[in-house]
Structures are given as structure tokens and as C-alpha cells.
Amino acid sequence: MENKKNSPSLLIVGFAVMSLALIVVLFLYFAQRKESRAVIAQLQQYSGMVEVKKDSLETELNGIIAQYDALKSDNDTLNTQLTMQQEKIKRLLSMRISDSEKIKRYEKELLTIRDVLKSYIVQIDSLNTKNQILLGENKDLKNVGAKLETKNKMLEQEKVELTSIKLEAKTLIAASITTVALNKRSKEQDKVDKVTKIRVDFTLRKNTVADAGTKIIYLRLVRPDGVALGSKEAGVFDFESNQLPYSASREVIYEKNDLPVSIFWDNNGDLLKGNSTCELYCDGKLIGKSEFALR
């Protein structure tokens, strides 16, 4: 009887113990679950921070690649070096490793990459400064060149003028020109129908800068109507890119001193009344001119 009375008590105690154990287990379960959720939340937060950090570093690295593009210039050697640095950064960005490992590599390489970028910026600033100096010097040289070109043109013009002056200085001068009409008795005659010959007397003046030697003097007798009188022996000579007919000519030996000369023209019946012109030429230059009248 006594044993039967104790059995319910034992059951109650056992149930209480089991209930307590269940409560403890449930408490531990929910506590562990809460802790797991907290850990997961922390891991997610950490993962998000890692992603943000990675993205920030990659953005900076891509920005440096763009800066290298902006630094490129006409300097081929420097451009090659900048391209090599860009390729190095691109290889770093394409590495297939975990985000945390990427961050470590990015942070490690960025220190060097930033220093290299700064050194290139300093080099390019120095080159730009030098280029500005060279541009200034080049501008000065162009100004000097322009001045020299102007000076050379002036000198060339002066040379042309001096050559012209020299040629003019070498031109012979026929002075004291006298035209005498003669009859068949070699007496002076001013009636057209009685003139048989025209004699032109003149003096080749002394000229120390002229060329000495054989000279041909061409005589042109021009009638009042502008027609040049000719002869069987006459022809043409060169004068200022043209050929002029002449009436008579005479070859002389000129020795840079005064030289009296006479040239004769035989009347062929073409003389006219009025004022005619006597022109003398030598070496393609007009060296003297005078007029004479016939009635």
C-alpha cells in the first residue's frame, strides 16, 4: 500500500524534472539561435563593409588609370611608361581572389601606385615648364629669324641696287655730240636735197670703272616722222630685251680715257626736212642723244 502511494509522487517529480530540462533546452536553443542571428548579422555587416571597401579601392584604381590617360602627351617615352603603369593596375584589378585578399593587395599596391603617379605628375609639370620656356625661346628665335629675313631682303635689295648702280657706273657716256650734214664736196650743208652724208662727232668720256677693250658704237638717225634711217650695211642690235635697227656703227678700242669718235652715214635719199634725232648706243645702253635740223 505504501509503495502504491509513493508512485504518483515519483511521477510528479520525474515530470517536473523533465519539464525543467525541456525549459533549459528550449532556453539554450533560443539563446543559441539569437546568438547565431547576431553572428550572421555581424558577418553580413562585415561583408558589406568589405564590399564597400573593395569598391572604393577599385574606384580609386580606375581613377588613377584615367589620370594616366590625361597625363599622356607628345613624349613617346613617357607615354610608354604611363601605359605600362596602366596595364599593371588593370592586371591587379582582374585578379581572381577573395574580396578580403583583394583589399589587402589593393591597399599594399596603392601606396606604390600613388607615389609613382605623383612622380609622373612632377615630371610632366617639369616638362610643361620646359616646353613653355622652349616655346618662348622659339618665339624669340622666330622673331629674330623674321628680323634676319627682313634684313636679308634689305641686303638683297641693296645688292640689286648696288649692282644696278655699278652697271650704271660702268656705262659709257658720249659727250659733245655734234651732227653735221655734208654735201658731195664734204662741206656742211643743211638742205635735204643736197646732203650726201651725215657725220656724227662725239667723245667717249673717261670712265675708270668701265670695261676696257673693243666697243661697238651703234648710231640711230631718226627722222621727224619717227622712222629710223637705214643702210645696206646696217642691221639690228639688242636694247632692253628688244632689237632696234641702226643706221651705222663703228668699232673702237676703249682704254678708259677720253676717246674722240666720228661715225658716218651715207644718205640713201630717205632724209626729211625738220628736226631729226641722233642716238648713240653701246653695250645695250643709250649713251648719248642730240638733235639736228634740215631744211
Summary of the structure (lengths in Angstrom):
residues: 295
radius of gyration: 59.8
end to end distance: 200.3
largest distance: 208.9
contacts: 740
relative contact order: 0.08
helix: 55%
strand: 24%
